């Protein structure tokens, strides 16, 4: 058996497998997406979750709501595993060294 014949046999087998897979996929019965009923949870487990849902409903207005900002901070801390809230050191201004201080001419 030469190489051409072997290549043709492999090609025929590949096409046969592809056709069989297509037939199986087309005859498979699928569930209709409209048939599935999504159930909303009847009650929320925590006040944090309820507050976050309220902020979600507020949409862009939640950016100006102080309680939403507080809830987002609490949720972020829970997600990141922070025990204490993050404290920024904005009270002390950061001073960057002058680029001239590191230049060879300044010495």
C-alpha positions in Angstrom: 0.0 0.0 0.0 1.5 3.3 -1.1 1.3 6.6 0.7 -1.4 8.1 -1.5 -3.8 5.2 -0.8 -3.2 5.4 2.9 -3.8 9.2 2.9 -7.1 8.7 1.0 -8.3 6.0 3.5 -7.5 8.3 6.4 -9.3 11.2 4.7 -12.4 9.0 4.1 -12.4 7.8 7.7 -12.1 11.4 9.0 -15.0 12.6 6.8 -17.1 9.6 7.9 -16.5 10.5 11.6 -17.3 14.2 10.9 -20.6 13.3 9.2 -21.5 10.9 12.0 -20.8 13.6 14.6 -22.9 16.1 12.7 -25.8 13.6 12.4 -25.7 12.9 16.1 -25.6 16.6 17.0 -28.5 17.5 14.7 -30.8 14.7 16.0 -30.1 15.5 19.6 -33.1 17.1 21.4 -32.3 20.3 23.1 -34.2 22.0 26.0 -35.8 25.2 24.9 -34.3 28.3 26.7 -37.8 29.7 27.4 -38.8 26.5 29.2 -36.4 27.0 32.1 -37.9 29.0 34.9 -35.5 31.2 36.9 -36.5 31.5 40.6 -35.4 34.5 42.6 -34.5 33.8 46.2 -37.5 34.5 48.4 -35.5 36.1 51.2 -32.0 37.5 51.4 -29.6 36.0 54.0 -27.8 39.2 55.0 -28.4 42.9 55.2 -25.2 43.4 53.3 -26.6 41.5 50.3 -29.9 43.4 50.5 -28.1 46.7 50.6 -25.9 45.7 47.6 -29.1 44.7 45.7 -30.6 48.1 46.5 -27.4 49.8 45.2 -27.6 47.7 42.1 -31.2 48.9 41.4 -30.1 52.5 42.0 -27.7 52.3 39.1 -25.5 55.3 38.5 -27.2 57.1 41.4 -25.4 54.7 43.8 -22.1 56.4 43.1 -23.4 59.4 45.0 -25.1 57.4 47.8 -23.0 57.2 51.0 -24.6 54.0 52.2 -23.7 52.3 48.9 -20.1 53.5 49.1 -19.9 52.1 52.7 -21.5 48.8 51.6 -19.0 48.5 48.6 -16.1 49.1 51.0 -17.3 46.4 53.4 -17.8 44.0 50.5 -14.4 44.7 49.1 -12.8 44.2 52.5 -14.6 40.9 52.9 -13.5 39.8 49.4 -9.9 40.8 49.9 -9.9 39.3 53.4 -8.9 42.6 55.1 -9.4 42.6 58.8 -9.0 46.4 59.2 -10.1 49.0 56.7 -7.4 50.4 54.4 -6.0 53.6 55.7 -4.6 56.0 53.1 -1.6 58.2 54.0 -3.0 61.2 52.2 -2.5 63.4 55.2 1.2 63.6 54.4 2.1 64.7 50.9 4.4 62.5 49.0 7.6 64.3 47.9 9.4 62.9 44.9 13.1 63.5 44.6 14.1 66.1 42.1 15.5 64.6 38.8 18.4 67.0 39.1 19.4 65.6 42.5 20.4 62.2 40.9 22.2 63.7 37.9 26.0 63.5 37.7 26.2 67.3 37.4 24.6 67.8 40.8 27.6 66.1 42.6 
